Amino acid sequence: MMHNTENTHHLQEPHFNTPLQDYAPEVRQLVLDYTLQLADTSFILGHRLSEWCGHGPILEQDLAISNIALDLIGETRSLYQYAAELEGKGRTEDDLAYLRDAVEYKNPLLVEQPNGDFADTILRQFIFDTFHYFFLQQLQHSSDLRLAAIAAKSLKEASYHIKWSSEWVIRLGDGTEESKRRMEKAVDNLWPFSGEFFQITETEKRLLEQGIIPDYAPIKQQWDEHVTKVFDEATLTVPQNVWMQKGGKEGRHTEHLGYVLAELQYLQRAYPGLEW
């Protein structure tokens, strides 16, 4: 399946007319922290996918993965720009992306995991896409108008992403003996990272009480239903009673994030303020 290229924005300048809302300082900080968490997640996964550029199994899928990476980076920009406005300290989206240390990143551990082979990348993407799609459906109704606008804009792209990764899970799981073996191995390796999306942090708990972010429980139910449906078609078994990794959303990461950031941030760290 060719990723829908009509939706490719080529990193056009994000623009939203929604003004900053008049939050109390404590709530404003919570919204800032959460916005950074969302931005970090899209940023790191977008970068991981960009590593496939020129290395895809076939040209069509090379382009599809690159387009999904661009979609995620576009969402990242909107979120980092909003975070910079919320912070109000003169930092830019680039400062937030390139000048923070690993402990300041709050992305779930799944998205920083290495690409591995094509099956690993597909399963990682499928786990994320399924959460992302149902999450954005709810976030577009947030009382935070900027987050709602970003979610609504990103939702159309996310609908293509979940279709693409779902189809590939089915193709590989119900394909050849080798592709099925690789998908089963990917499930064994990556499933323990799937639960963190639904493990609520203290920041998320307080924002949920404020009505700013959606409840994860209904999203988890939708996620379970879609994953089960796709796995059934793919002749894969949904793991049961697996101990789930966590910590990324609170700044505790695997060594993989350090390597990602070292590559991403090298230029700005070595030559601060450098511009083309």
C-alpha positions in Angstrom: 0.0 0.0 0.0 1.4 3.3 -1.0 1.3 5.9 1.7 -1.1 8.8 0.7 1.3 11.4 -0.6 -1.4 14.0 -1.1 -1.3 14.5 2.6 2.5 15.2 2.7 3.1 18.7 4.0 6.8 18.8 3.3 7.3 20.5 6.7 5.2 23.6 5.9 5.2 26.2 8.7 2.6 25.1 11.3 0.2 27.9 12.0 -2.6 28.0 14.5 -4.8 31.1 15.3 -5.7 29.8 18.8 -4.4 32.2 21.5 -2.7 31.0 24.7 -5.3 30.2 27.3 -5.3 32.0 30.7 -4.0 29.1 32.9 -3.0 29.4 36.5 0.9 29.1 36.7 0.7 25.5 38.1 -1.7 24.3 35.4 0.3 26.1 32.7 3.4 24.1 33.8 1.4 20.8 33.6 0.2 21.6 30.1 3.8 22.5 29.1 5.2 19.3 30.5 2.5 17.2 28.7 3.0 19.1 25.4 6.7 18.3 25.6 5.9 14.7 26.2 3.7 14.5 23.1 6.3 16.4 21.1 9.2 14.2 22.3 7.3 11.1 21.3 6.6 12.2 17.7 10.1 13.6 17.4 12.0 10.5 18.4 9.8 8.1 16.4 9.9 10.4 13.4 13.7 10.3 13.6 13.8 6.6 14.0 11.7 6.2 10.8 13.9 8.7 8.9 16.8 6.2 9.5 15.0 3.9 7.0 15.3 6.5 4.2 17.1 4.8 1.3 17.1 1.5 3.1 13.5 0.3 2.7 12.8 -3.2 1.4 11.3 -1.7 -1.8 11.1 1.8 -3.1 7.3 2.1 -2.5 7.7 1.3 1.2 10.8 3.4 1.5 8.7 6.4 0.4 5.8 5.4 2.7 8.1 5.3 5.8 9.7 8.6 4.9 6.3 10.2 4.5 5.1 8.9 7.9 8.4 10.3 9.4 7.6 13.7 7.8 4.1 13.7 9.2 5.4 13.0 12.7 8.0 15.7 12.5 5.3 18.1 11.3 3.2 17.3 14.4 6.4 17.6 16.5 7.0 21.2 15.2 3.4 22.3 16.2 3.8 20.8 19.6 7.3 22.3 20.3 6.2 25.7 19.1 3.2 25.5 21.5 5.5 24.4 24.3 7.9 27.3 23.6 4.9 29.7 23.9 3.7 28.2 27.1 7.2 28.4 28.6 7.6 32.0 27.7 11.4 32.1 28.1 12.3 32.9 24.5 13.3 29.4 23.6 12.4 28.1 20.1 11.2 24.7 18.8 14.9 24.1 17.8 16.1 24.8 21.3 13.6 22.3 22.7 14.5 19.6 20.2 18.3 20.0 20.1 19.4 21.5 23.4 17.8 19.3 26.1 19.4 16.3 27.7 18.0 12.8 27.7 16.6 13.0 31.2 14.4 15.9 30.0 12.8 13.9 27.3 9.5 12.3 28.3 8.8 10.0 25.4 7.6 6.4 26.0 10.4 3.8 25.8 8.9 2.1 22.7 9.7 4.9 20.3 13.4 5.0 21.1 13.9 1.3 20.4 16.2 0.6 17.4 14.6 -0.1 14.0 15.8 -3.7 13.9 14.6 -5.4 10.8 11.4 -4.5 8.9 9.2 -6.6 11.1 10.5 -4.8 14.2 9.8 -1.4 12.7 6.4 -2.5 11.5 5.3 -3.8 14.9 6.7 -0.8 16.7 4.8 1.5 14.3 1.6 -0.5 14.7 1.7 -0.4 18.5 2.2 3.4 18.3 -0.2 4.1 15.5 -3.0 2.3 17.1 -2.6 4.3 20.3 -2.0 7.5 18.4 -5.0 7.3 16.2 -7.5 6.6 19.0 -5.8 9.1 21.3 -6.0 11.9 18.8 -9.7 11.2 18.3 -10.2 12.1 21.9 -7.6 14.9 22.2 -9.3 16.9 19.5 -12.1 17.5 22.0 -9.7 18.8 24.7 -10.5 22.0 26.5 -7.0 23.2 25.6 -7.8 24.8 22.2 -4.3 24.5 20.8 -3.9 20.9 21.7 -7.3 20.2 20.2 -6.4 22.0 17.0 -3.1 20.1 16.7 -4.9 16.8 17.3 -7.5 17.5 14.7 -4.9 18.4 12.1 -2.8 15.3 12.8 -5.8 12.9 12.9 -6.2 12.6 9.2 -2.5 11.6 8.8 -2.8 9.2 11.7 -5.7 7.4 9.9 -3.4 6.6 7.0 -0.6 5.5 9.3 -2.8 3.0 11.2 -4.1 1.5 7.9 -0.5 1.1 6.6 1.0 -0.5 9.7 -2.0 -2.7 10.2 -1.9 -4.0 6.7 1.8 -4.8 7.0 1.4 -6.7 10.3 -1.2 -8.9 8.5 1.1 -9.3 5.4 4.1 -10.3 7.5 2.3 -12.4 10.1 0.2 -14.3 7.5 2.9 -14.4 4.9 5.9 -16.7 4.5 7.3 -18.9 7.2 10.2 -16.5 7.5 8.1 -13.3 7.8 5.9 -14.9 10.4 8.9 -16.0 12.4 10.3 -12.4 12.3 6.9 -11.0 13.4 6.7 -13.4 16.3 10.2 -12.4 17.4 9.2 -8.7 17.1 6.2 -9.3 19.3 8.3 -11.0 21.9 10.8 -8.1 21.9 8.5 -5.1 21.7 5.3 -6.1 23.4 6.7 -5.3 26.9 7.0 -1.6 25.8 3.3 -1.4 24.7 1.8 -0.8 28.1 3.5 2.5 29.0 1.2 4.5 26.7 -1.6 3.7 29.2 0.3 4.0 32.4 -0.7 7.4 33.8 1.9 9.7 35.3 1.2 12.3 38.0 1.1 15.1 35.4 -1.4 13.2 33.3 -3.5 12.4 36.4 -3.8 16.1 37.2 -4.5 17.1 33.7 -7.2 14.5 33.4 -8.8 16.0 36.6 -8.7 19.4 34.8 -10.5 18.0 31.8 -7.5 18.9 29.5 -6.5 15.4 28.4 -8.7 12.3 27.7 -9.1 9.3 29.9 -6.8 6.5 28.7 -9.2 3.7 29.8 -11.6 3.9 26.8 -8.5 4.4 24.5 -7.0 1.2 25.9 -10.2 -0.7 25.1 -10.2 0.5 21.5 -6.5 -0.3 21.3 -7.1 -3.8 22.6 -9.9 -4.4 20.1 -8.0 -3.2 17.1 -4.8 -5.1 18.0 -6.7 -8.3 18.6 -8.5 -8.0 15.3 -5.3 -7.4 13.3 -3.4 -10.1 15.2 -6.2 -12.6 14.4 -5.9 -11.7 10.7 -2.2 -12.0 10.9 -2.4 -15.4 12.7 -0.4 -13.9 15.6 -1.0 -14.4 19.3 -1.6 -11.5 21.6 0.7 -11.9 24.5 -0.9 -12.3 27.9 0.3 -11.3 31.4 3.5 -9.7 30.2 5.4 -7.5 32.6 5.5 -4.0 31.1 8.4 -1.6 30.9 7.9 2.0 32.0 9.9 5.1 33.0 10.3 6.9 29.7 7.4 9.3 30.4 9.1 10.3 33.6 12.6 10.8 32.0 14.1 7.3 32.7 15.3 6.0 29.4 17.1 3.1 27.8 20.6 3.7 26.5 19.2 3.9 23.0 17.9 7.4 23.5 21.3 8.7 24.3 22.7 7.5 21.0 19.7 9.0 19.1 20.2 12.4 20.8 24.0 12.3 20.2 23.4 12.0 16.5 20.5 14.5 16.4 22.1 17.1 18.6 25.7 16.9 17.5 25.7 20.0 15.2 24.0 22.4 17.6 26.1 21.1 20.5 29.3 21.5 18.6 28.5 24.8 17.0 25.8 26.5 19.1 23.5 28.8 17.1 24.8 27.6 13.7 22.5 28.4 10.8 22.6 27.4 7.2 
